[in-house]
Amino acid sequence: MLPAHFIALMITLTHFNNRSFLLNPFLIEQVESLPDTTITLTNGKKLIVKESPEEVGRIMAAFLKKISLISGLAAEEGVHRCSKAEQ
């Protein structure tokens, strides 16, 4: 069994044989529909998953929100816009 802190840094996807697997989302370079959803990793390896590219995008966005990457960037952008408005 993997440690909880390790699992927290992964997303869960599904192979075509219905087996779930964990993937480090920071290794994803691109997601395509060829027509099956194909994920290309930064090392060139390709994975075919059951989820649609849109579902993979939603899973990734939820993951980034969970680790506060999106909300932190959005908050920083909001502060930047407010400070420009004051000028």
N, CA, C and O atoms as a Tinker XYZ file with bonds, in Angstrom:
   348  protein
     1  N      0.847000   -1.187000    0.000000    73     2
     2  CA     0.000000    0.000000    0.000000    64     1     3
     3  C      0.886000    1.241000    0.000000    63     2     4     5
     4  O      1.876000    1.313000    0.727000    81     3
     5  N      0.514000    2.218000   -0.827000    73     3     6
     6  CA     1.278000    3.453000   -0.920000    64     5     7
     7  C      0.945000    4.380000    0.246000    63     6     8     9
     8  O     -0.191000    4.395000    0.718000    81     7
     9  N      1.924000    5.151000    0.713000    73     7    10
    10  CA     1.654000    6.111000    1.788000    64     9    11
    11  C      0.637000    7.162000    1.336000    63    10    12    13
    12  O      0.587000    7.515000    0.157000    81    11
    13  N     -0.163000    7.654000    2.266000    73    11    14
    14  CA    -1.232000    8.614000    1.957000    64    13    15
    15  C     -0.683000    9.883000    1.318000    63    14    16    17
    16  O     -1.302000   10.426000    0.403000    81    15
    17  N      0.475000   10.369000    1.785000    73    15    18
    18  CA     1.025000   11.601000    1.211000    64    17    19
    19  C      1.449000   11.401000   -0.237000    63    18    20    21
    20  O      1.449000   12.354000   -1.016000    81    19
    21  N      1.807000   10.186000   -0.607000    73    19    22
    22  CA     2.174000    9.870000   -1.987000    64    21    23
    23  C      0.926000    9.847000   -2.858000    63    22    24    25
    24  O      0.920000   10.409000   -3.953000    81    23
    25  N     -0.129000    9.198000   -2.376000    73    23    26
    26  CA    -1.388000    9.099000   -3.113000    64    25    27
    27  C     -2.001000   10.480000   -3.313000    63    26    28    29
    28  O     -2.626000   10.739000   -4.342000    81    27
    29  N     -1.829000   11.358000   -2.346000    73    27    30
    30  CA    -2.403000   12.705000   -2.432000    64    29    31
    31  C     -1.817000   13.502000   -3.596000    63    30    32    33
    32  O     -2.424000   14.477000   -4.038000    81    31
    33  N     -0.655000   13.104000   -4.096000    73    31    34
    34  CA    -0.008000   13.814000   -5.199000    64    33    35
    35  C     -0.243000   13.139000   -6.541000    63    34    36    37
    36  O      0.481000   13.400000   -7.501000    81    35
    37  N     -1.248000   12.273000   -6.615000    73    35    38
    38  CA    -1.539000   11.523000   -7.828000    64    37    39
    39  C     -2.996000   11.719000   -8.222000    63    38    40    41
    40  O     -3.827000   12.107000   -7.401000    81    39
    41  N     -3.296000   11.444000   -9.493000    73    39    42
    42  CA    -4.685000   11.417000   -9.945000    64    41    43
    43  C     -5.021000    9.976000  -10.313000    63    42    44    45
    44  O     -4.141000    9.209000  -10.703000    81    43
    45  N     -6.283000    9.615000  -10.189000    73    43    46
    46  CA    -6.726000    8.260000  -10.513000    64    45    47
    47  C     -7.370000    8.263000  -11.891000    63    46    48    49
    48  O     -8.282000    9.044000  -12.161000    81    47
    49  N     -6.887000    7.383000  -12.755000    73    47    50
    50  CA    -7.433000    7.213000  -14.096000    64    49    51
    51  C     -7.734000    5.734000  -14.314000    63    50    52    53
    52  O     -7.431000    4.905000  -13.456000    81    51
    53  N     -8.332000    5.399000  -15.466000    73    51    54
    54  CA    -8.763000    4.025000  -15.721000    64    53    55
    55  C     -8.223000    3.527000  -17.058000    63    54    56    57
    56  O     -8.408000    4.166000  -18.094000    81    55
    57  N     -7.548000    2.366000  -17.016000    73    55    58
    58  CA    -7.128000    1.686000  -18.246000    64    57    59
    59  C     -8.364000    1.118000  -18.933000    63    58    60    61
    60  O     -9.433000    1.063000  -18.324000    81    59
    61  N     -8.239000    0.696000  -20.188000    73    59    62
    62  CA    -9.374000    0.124000  -20.910000    64    61    63
    63  C     -9.828000   -1.216000  -20.350000    63    62    64    65
    64  O    -10.937000   -1.657000  -20.648000    81    63
    65  N     -8.997000   -1.875000  -19.544000    73    63    66
    66  CA    -9.411000   -3.135000  -18.908000    64    65    67
    67  C    -10.130000   -2.877000  -17.583000    63    66    68    69
    68  O    -10.307000   -3.792000  -16.779000    81    67
    69  N    -10.542000   -1.625000  -17.363000    73    67    70
    70  CA   -11.270000   -1.188000  -16.159000    64    69    71
    71  C    -10.439000   -1.195000  -14.887000    63    70    72    73
    72  O    -10.998000   -1.103000  -13.794000    81    71
    73  N     -9.140000   -1.300000  -14.996000    73    71    74
    74  CA    -8.279000   -1.226000  -13.813000    64    73    75
    75  C     -7.860000    0.220000  -13.595000    63    74    76    77
    76  O     -7.382000    0.894000  -14.508000    81    75
    77  N     -8.048000    0.677000  -12.373000    73    75    78
    78  CA    -7.646000    2.034000  -12.005000    64    77    79
    79  C     -6.151000    2.075000  -11.752000    63    78    80    81
    80  O     -5.553000    1.083000  -11.335000    81    79
    81  N     -5.557000    3.217000  -12.005000    73    79    82
    82  CA    -4.145000    3.402000  -11.694000    64    81    83
    83  C     -3.920000    4.847000  -11.275000    63    82    84    85
    84  O     -4.712000    5.732000  -11.598000    81    83
    85  N     -2.843000    5.069000  -10.561000    73    83    86
    86  CA    -2.472000    6.412000  -10.111000    64    85    87
    87  C     -1.411000    6.968000  -11.047000    63    86    88    89
    88  O     -0.497000    6.258000  -11.467000    81    87
    89  N     -1.545000    8.244000  -11.364000    73    87    90
    90  CA    -0.598000    8.896000  -12.261000    64    89    91
    91  C     -0.170000   10.228000  -11.660000    63    90    92    93
    92  O     -0.991000   10.984000  -11.139000    81    91
    93  N      1.112000   10.497000  -11.740000    73    91    94
    94  CA     1.632000   11.792000  -11.311000    64    93    95
    95  C      1.231000   12.815000  -12.380000    63    94    96    97
    96  O      1.755000   12.767000  -13.493000    81    95
    97  N      0.321000   13.730000  -12.072000    73    95    98
    98  CA    -0.167000   14.661000  -13.092000    64    97    99
    99  C      0.889000   15.637000  -13.597000    63    98   100   101
   100  O      0.715000   16.235000  -14.658000    81    99
   101  N      1.970000   15.806000  -12.861000    73    99   102
   102  CA     3.024000   16.710000  -13.300000    64   101   103
   103  C      3.852000   16.114000  -14.429000    63   102   104   105
   104  O      4.676000   16.804000  -15.030000    81   103
   105  N      3.635000   14.818000  -14.724000    73   103   106
   106  CA     4.343000   14.167000  -15.823000    64   105   107
   107  C      3.563000   14.241000  -17.134000    63   106   108   109
   108  O      4.059000   13.802000  -18.172000    81   107
   109  N      2.349000   14.791000  -17.099000    73   107   110
   110  CA     1.524000   14.856000  -18.302000    64   109   111
   111  C      1.971000   16.027000  -19.176000    63   110   112   113
   112  O      2.026000   17.176000  -18.737000    81   111
   113  N      2.285000   15.695000  -20.419000    73   111   114
   114  CA     2.666000   16.726000  -21.385000    64   113   115
   115  C      1.469000   17.151000  -22.225000    63   114   116   117
   116  O      1.259000   18.340000  -22.468000    81   115
   117  N      0.674000   16.150000  -22.673000    73   115   118
   118  CA    -0.512000   16.491000  -23.453000    64   117   119
   119  C     -1.543000   15.382000  -23.378000    63   118   120   121
   120  O     -1.224000   14.229000  -23.087000    81   119
   121  N     -2.798000   15.756000  -23.650000    73   119   122
   122  CA    -3.921000   14.816000  -23.670000    64   121   123
   123  C     -4.619000   15.008000  -25.008000    63   122   124   125
   124  O     -5.003000   16.121000  -25.367000    81   123
   125  N     -4.780000   13.899000  -25.751000    73   123   126
   126  CA    -5.377000   13.969000  -27.083000    64   125   127
   127  C     -6.488000   12.943000  -27.224000    63   126   128   129
   128  O     -6.554000   11.972000  -26.470000    81   127
   129  N     -7.355000   13.168000  -28.194000    73   127   130
   130  CA    -8.375000   12.200000  -28.560000    64   129   131
   131  C     -7.995000   11.673000  -29.937000    63   130   132   133
   132  O     -8.083000   12.405000  -30.923000    81   131
   133  N     -7.570000   10.400000  -30.020000    73   131   134
   134  CA    -7.000000    9.867000  -31.269000    64   133   135
   135  C     -7.690000    8.618000  -31.818000    63   134   136   137
   136  O     -6.902000    7.896000  -32.427000    81   135
   137  N     -8.857000    8.199000  -31.773000    73   135   138
   138  CA    -9.983000    8.793000  -31.079000    64   137   139
   139  C    -10.004000    8.442000  -29.596000    63   138   140   141
   140  O    -10.683000    9.112000  -28.818000    81   139
   141  N     -9.262000    7.389000  -29.184000    73   139   142
   142  CA    -9.197000    7.084000  -27.749000    64   141   143
   143  C     -8.360000    8.153000  -27.059000    63   142   144   145
   144  O     -7.464000    8.740000  -27.665000    81   143
   145  N     -8.656000    8.397000  -25.800000    73   143   146
   146  CA    -7.914000    9.409000  -25.055000    64   145   147
   147  C     -6.502000    8.902000  -24.811000    63   146   148   149
   148  O     -6.295000    7.881000  -24.156000    81   147
   149  N     -5.543000    9.630000  -25.346000    73   147   150
   150  CA    -4.135000    9.264000  -25.236000    64   149   151
   151  C     -3.407000   10.354000  -24.469000    63   150   152   153
   152  O     -3.456000   11.530000  -24.830000    81   151
   153  N     -2.730000    9.941000  -23.403000    73   151   154
   154  CA    -1.958000   10.870000  -22.577000    64   153   155
   155  C     -0.488000   10.654000  -22.898000    63   154   156   157
   156  O      0.017000    9.535000  -22.799000    81   155
   157  N      0.196000   11.721000  -23.280000    73   155   158
   158  CA     1.630000   11.649000  -23.522000    64   157   159
   159  C      2.334000   12.225000  -22.304000    63   158   160   161
   160  O      2.039000   13.335000  -21.863000    81   159
   161  N      3.271000   11.448000  -21.769000    73   159   162
   162  CA     4.030000   11.885000  -20.600000    64   161   163
   163  C      5.290000   12.623000  -21.042000    63   162   164   165
   164  O      5.675000   12.566000  -22.210000    81   163
   165  N      5.915000   13.301000  -20.123000    73   163   166
   166  CA     7.109000   14.087000  -20.438000    64   165   167
   167  C      8.264000   13.223000  -20.926000    63   166   168   169
   168  O      9.173000   13.729000  -21.585000    81   167
   169  N      8.247000   11.920000  -20.612000    73   167   170
   170  CA     9.307000   11.022000  -21.077000    64   169   171
   171  C      8.969000   10.383000  -22.424000    63   170   172   173
   172  O      9.718000    9.537000  -22.912000    81   171
   173  N      7.826000   10.788000  -23.038000    73   171   174
   174  CA     7.423000   10.269000  -24.335000    64   173   175
   175  C      6.501000    9.065000  -24.271000    63   174   176   177
   176  O      5.903000    8.692000  -25.280000    81   175
   177  N      6.378000    8.452000  -23.107000    73   175   178
   178  CA     5.493000    7.296000  -22.955000    64   177   179
   179  C      4.051000    7.737000  -23.170000    63   178   180   181
   180  O      3.658000    8.834000  -22.773000    81   179
   181  N      3.261000    6.857000  -23.811000    73   179   182
   182  CA     1.852000    7.161000  -24.069000    64   181   183
   183  C      0.968000    6.193000  -23.298000    63   182   184   185
   184  O      1.248000    4.996000  -23.230000    81   183
   185  N     -0.103000    6.727000  -22.718000    73   183   186
   186  CA    -1.082000    5.930000  -21.986000    64   185   187
   187  C     -2.445000    6.154000  -22.621000    63   186   188   189
   188  O     -2.802000    7.285000  -22.951000    81   187
   189  N     -3.207000    5.079000  -22.792000    73   187   190
   190  CA    -4.571000    5.192000  -23.296000    64   189   191
   191  C     -5.504000    4.938000  -22.122000    63   190   192   193
   192  O     -5.384000    3.933000  -21.422000    81   191
   193  N     -6.433000    5.864000  -21.918000    73   191   194
   194  CA    -7.344000    5.771000  -20.772000    64   193   195
   195  C     -8.792000    5.838000  -21.232000    63   194   196   197
   196  O     -9.083000    6.285000  -22.341000    81   195
   197  N     -9.698000    5.388000  -20.363000    73   195   198
   198  CA   -11.132000    5.397000  -20.668000    64   197   199
   199  C    -11.735000    6.796000  -20.573000    63   198   200   201
   200  O    -12.691000    7.107000  -21.283000    81   199
   201  N    -11.192000    7.631000  -19.711000    73   199   202
   202  CA   -11.736000    8.973000  -19.516000    64   201   203
   203  C    -11.556000    9.803000  -20.791000    63   202   204   205
   204  O    -10.586000    9.624000  -21.528000    81   203
   205  N    -12.494000   10.704000  -21.039000    73   203   206
   206  CA   -12.380000   11.617000  -22.183000    64   205   207
   207  C    -11.327000   12.681000  -21.857000    63   206   208   209
   208  O    -10.983000   12.873000  -20.690000    81   207
   209  N    -10.813000   13.373000  -22.881000    73   207   210
   210  CA    -9.872000   14.460000  -22.595000    64   209   211
   211  C    -10.477000   15.507000  -21.655000    63   210   212   213
   212  O     -9.778000   16.061000  -20.806000    81   211
   213  N    -11.782000   15.776000  -21.811000    73   211   214
   214  CA   -12.452000   16.744000  -20.936000    64   213   215
   215  C    -12.480000   16.246000  -19.491000    63   214   216   217
   216  O    -12.275000   17.021000  -18.557000    81   215
   217  N    -12.736000   14.944000  -19.315000    73   215   218
   218  CA   -12.737000   14.378000  -17.960000    64   217   219
   219  C    -11.348000   14.458000  -17.345000    63   218   220   221
   220  O    -11.204000   14.792000  -16.169000    81   219
   221  N    -10.320000   14.151000  -18.142000    73   219   222
   222  CA    -8.942000   14.243000  -17.638000    64   221   223
   223  C     -8.661000   15.684000  -17.223000    63   222   224   225
   224  O     -8.041000   15.921000  -16.186000    81   223
   225  N     -9.111000   16.643000  -18.023000    73   223   226
   226  CA    -8.936000   18.055000  -17.675000    64   225   227
   227  C     -9.618000   18.413000  -16.370000    63   226   228   229
   228  O     -9.049000   19.125000  -15.543000    81   227
   229  N    -10.848000   17.919000  -16.181000    73   227   230
   230  CA   -11.571000   18.195000  -14.927000    64   229   231
   231  C    -10.859000   17.549000  -13.736000    63   230   232   233
   232  O    -10.754000   18.154000  -12.669000    81   231
   233  N    -10.375000   16.330000  -13.923000    73   231   234
   234  CA    -9.650000   15.640000  -12.848000    64   233   235
   235  C     -8.392000   16.421000  -12.490000    63   234   236   237
   236  O     -8.067000   16.586000  -11.315000    81   235
   237  N     -7.685000   16.901000  -13.515000    73   235   238
   238  CA    -6.460000   17.676000  -13.264000    64   237   239
   239  C     -6.782000   18.995000  -12.562000    63   238   240   241
   240  O     -6.076000   19.394000  -11.636000    81   239
   241  N     -7.845000   19.672000  -12.998000    73   239   242
   242  CA    -8.224000   20.942000  -12.364000    64   241   243
   243  C     -8.597000   20.723000  -10.904000    63   242   244   245
   244  O     -8.219000   21.514000  -10.039000    81   243
   245  N     -9.337000   19.651000  -10.627000    73   243   246
   246  CA    -9.709000   19.339000   -9.240000    64   245   247
   247  C     -8.464000   19.055000   -8.411000    63   246   248   249
   248  O     -8.375000   19.471000   -7.256000    81   247
   249  N     -7.504000   18.347000   -8.997000    73   247   250
   250  CA    -6.252000   18.051000   -8.298000    64   249   251
   251  C     -5.507000   19.345000   -7.981000    63   250   252   253
   252  O     -5.050000   19.542000   -6.855000    81   251
   253  N     -5.387000   20.223000   -8.971000    73   251   254
   254  CA    -4.660000   21.476000   -8.757000    64   253   255
   255  C     -5.342000   22.352000   -7.714000    63   254   256   257
   256  O     -4.671000   23.026000   -6.932000    81   255
   257  N     -6.664000   22.343000   -7.701000    73   255   258
   258  CA    -7.386000   23.080000   -6.660000    64   257   259
   259  C     -7.124000   22.464000   -5.299000    63   258   260   261
   260  O     -6.954000   23.168000   -4.304000    81   259
   261  N     -7.093000   21.130000   -5.269000    73   259   262
   262  CA    -6.869000   20.426000   -4.003000    64   261   263
   263  C     -5.519000   20.794000   -3.401000    63   262   264   265
   264  O     -5.396000   20.924000   -2.183000    81   263
   265  N     -4.523000   20.961000   -4.237000    73   263   266
   266  CA    -3.204000   21.313000   -3.705000    64   265   267
   267  C     -2.993000   22.828000   -3.695000    63   266   268   269
   268  O     -1.883000   23.312000   -3.474000    81   267
   269  N     -4.081000   23.568000   -3.940000    73   267   270
   270  CA    -4.104000   25.035000   -3.862000    64   269   271
   271  C     -3.260000   25.719000   -4.925000    63   270   272   273
   272  O     -2.875000   26.873000   -4.741000    81   271
   273  N     -2.963000   25.056000   -6.015000    73   271   274
   274  CA    -2.175000   25.690000   -7.066000    64   273   275
   275  C     -3.030000   26.649000   -7.879000    63   274   276   277
   276  O     -2.601000   27.765000   -8.170000    81   275
   277  N     -4.227000   26.230000   -8.248000    73   275   278
   278  CA    -5.098000   27.109000   -9.033000    64   277   279
   279  C     -5.593000   28.271000   -8.191000    63   278   280   281
   280  O     -5.511000   29.422000   -8.620000    81   279
   281  N     -6.103000   27.991000   -7.007000    73   279   282
   282  CA    -6.655000   29.070000   -6.197000    64   281   283
   283  C     -5.577000   30.074000   -5.813000    63   282   284   285
   284  O     -5.846000   31.273000   -5.733000    81   283
   285  N     -4.369000   29.597000   -5.576000    73   283   286
   286  CA    -3.273000   30.500000   -5.249000    64   285   287
   287  C     -2.923000   31.402000   -6.413000    63   286   288   289
   288  O     -2.691000   32.597000   -6.226000    81   287
   289  N     -2.884000   30.844000   -7.617000    73   287   290
   290  CA    -2.588000   31.643000   -8.801000    64   289   291
   291  C     -3.716000   32.626000   -9.084000    63   290   292   293
   292  O     -3.466000   33.780000   -9.432000    81   291
   293  N     -4.949000   32.175000   -8.936000    73   291   294
   294  CA    -6.095000   33.049000   -9.172000    64   293   295
   295  C     -6.100000   34.200000   -8.174000    63   294   296   297
   296  O     -6.385000   35.341000   -8.537000    81   295
   297  N     -5.787000   33.904000   -6.930000    73   295   298
   298  CA    -5.748000   34.948000   -5.904000    64   297   299
   299  C     -4.648000   35.952000   -6.217000    63   298   300   301
   300  O     -4.841000   37.160000   -6.075000    81   299
   301  N     -3.490000   35.448000   -6.646000    73   299   302
   302  CA    -2.376000   36.334000   -6.986000    64   301   303
   303  C     -2.749000   37.231000   -8.167000    63   302   304   305
   304  O     -2.434000   38.420000   -8.167000    81   303
   305  N     -3.418000   36.665000   -9.168000    73   303   306
   306  CA    -3.845000   37.449000  -10.321000    64   305   307
   307  C     -4.866000   38.504000   -9.906000    63   306   308   309
   308  O     -4.829000   39.631000  -10.401000    81   307
   309  N     -5.768000   38.149000   -9.008000    73   307   310
   310  CA    -6.766000   39.095000   -8.523000    64   309   311
   311  C     -6.126000   40.264000   -7.805000    63   310   312   313
   312  O     -6.535000   41.408000   -8.004000    81   311
   313  N     -5.136000   40.002000   -6.979000    73   311   314
   314  CA    -4.422000   41.067000   -6.268000    64   313   315
   315  C     -3.705000   41.950000   -7.274000    63   314   316   317
   316  O     -3.703000   43.174000   -7.139000    81   315
   317  N     -3.094000   41.337000   -8.285000    73   315   318
   318  CA    -2.375000   42.098000   -9.310000    64   317   319
   319  C     -3.331000   43.031000  -10.054000    63   318   320   321
   320  O     -3.005000   44.193000  -10.300000    81   319
   321  N     -4.515000   42.518000  -10.414000    73   319   322
   322  CA    -5.503000   43.344000  -11.121000    64   321   323
   323  C     -5.991000   44.491000  -10.245000    63   322   324   325
   324  O     -6.163000   45.612000  -10.723000    81   323
   325  N     -6.216000   44.210000   -8.957000    73   323   326
   326  CA    -6.688000   45.259000   -8.042000    64   325   327
   327  C     -5.644000   46.353000   -7.886000    63   326   328   329
   328  O     -5.986000   47.535000   -7.851000    81   327
   329  N     -4.375000   45.973000   -7.792000    73   327   330
   330  CA    -3.330000   46.978000   -7.615000    64   329   331
   331  C     -3.183000   47.828000   -8.871000    63   330   332   333
   332  O     -2.846000   49.008000   -8.773000    81   331
   333  N     -3.431000   47.253000  -10.056000    73   331   334
   334  CA    -3.393000   48.046000  -11.291000    64   333   335
   335  C     -4.556000   49.031000  -11.324000    63   334   336   337
   336  O     -4.407000   50.156000  -11.800000    81   335
   337  N     -5.708000   48.610000  -10.823000    73   335   338
   338  CA    -6.892000   49.473000  -10.817000    64   337   339
   339  C     -6.683000   50.686000   -9.913000    63   338   340   341
   340  O     -7.202000   51.768000  -10.189000    81   339
   341  N     -5.922000   50.503000   -8.833000    73   339   342
   342  CA    -5.674000   51.605000   -7.904000    64   341   343
   343  C     -4.766000   52.660000   -8.520000    63   342   344   345
   344  O     -4.815000   53.826000   -8.130000    81   343
   345  N     -3.934000   52.257000   -9.481000    73   343   346
   346  CA    -2.961000   53.187000  -10.069000    64   345   347
   347  C     -3.634000   54.133000  -10.934000    63   346   348
   348  O     -2.988000   54.999000  -11.523000    81   347
